[in-house]
Amino acid sequence: MAYNETLAARVREKLTGEVPFEEKKMFGGVGFLVNGNMACGVNKDDLIVRVGSEENDAALARPHARPFDMTGRPMAGWILVEAGGCEEESTLSEWVKIGLDFALSLPPK
């Protein structure tokens, strides 16, 4: 399994109607971009959320969150949320909103 397509569909549903977004296959999963900036994505069973450097520590303090590390070097401002942290619709909505808000704070690409 490259990525959890059910989780991707749930993320897509959360983004639909909020802002125009683009889906892009990346890192063996799928990323959701707003104005050319990645907001969140799905890799295997994990949700990837771009939180930004300032919110990194607070996001990592939340249950089921860990650093995003695909190369042996964690990326500051990006986190992975394990499947258990995405089970509840309200929690998934919170994570998607965090990623969306950060992507919208960046200049369009």
N, C-alpha and C positions, 0 to 999 in steps of 0.2 A: 504494500500500500504506500503510494507516494505521499498522500495527504488525506485527511479525513474530509471527505466530500460533504458529509452531513454538517459538520462544523462550518465548512466554507459556505454552504447554503444558508445556514443560520446567520452568519456574518453578513452575507449579501442581503438578506432580508432586513437586517438592522440598518444597513446603509441606503437601501432603496428608498427614494423619496426625500432623503436628507440633503444630499448634494450629489452632483454628477460625480461618478467614480469610474475608474478603469480597473479591470482585473488583468494581472500579468503573471504568467507562470515564471516562478523564480525559486531558487534554492530548493528544488525538488518539491515545491508546494505551489501555493498561489498567494500573490500579494494584492492588496486593495489599495489603489493610489487615488489621491485627491489632488487636483491641480499638479499632477506629475510627482507628488511626494507620497511615499508610502505611509499609510495610517496604521494598517494592521495586515495580518496574513495568517495563513495556516500552513504548518509544517508537521507532517505525520499527524499526531493527535493533539498537538500543541497550538495554541493561539500565539502569534507574534504580535506584540503591541509596541509601537514607537511612542515612547513617553517623553523623550527629551532628557537632557542631562540633569536639569533642575528637579525633575520629578522621579528620577531613577531610584533613589533610595527609598522614597515613600512607596513606590510601586513594588519594589522588591520585598518590602515589609508585609505585603498582603499575602494571604494564604495562596499556596500553589504557584507562586511566582518565583522565577529564577532568572539569572542572567542569560541573555541570548548569546550563545557561543557555538558556532558551527565550525570554527577553525582552530580552537584552542586558545583563542584570545577574545574574551567577552567584549561585546560592543556596548559602550556606555549609551544610555538613552533608549535602549531596546531591551525588551524582556520577553520571556516565554511564560505563558500561563498554561500549566498542565491541565489535562482534560477535566480533572475534578474542580478546577476553578472556573469552568465554563458550563457546568451542568445547568445551573439556574439561569433562566432567561434574563432576570434582572441583573445578575452579575456579569453575564456576557454583554449586556447593553452598556453597563458601566465601562468595561474594558474597551469596547468599540468606541464609545464616546471619548475616552481619554486619547486614543489613537487619532480619532477624527479631529478633535480639537487641536492636537499638536500639529497635524498635517496642515490644517487650515491656518495655523499661525505662521507658516513658512511662506516665502514668496513662491509664486507659481514657477514651474520649470517649463 
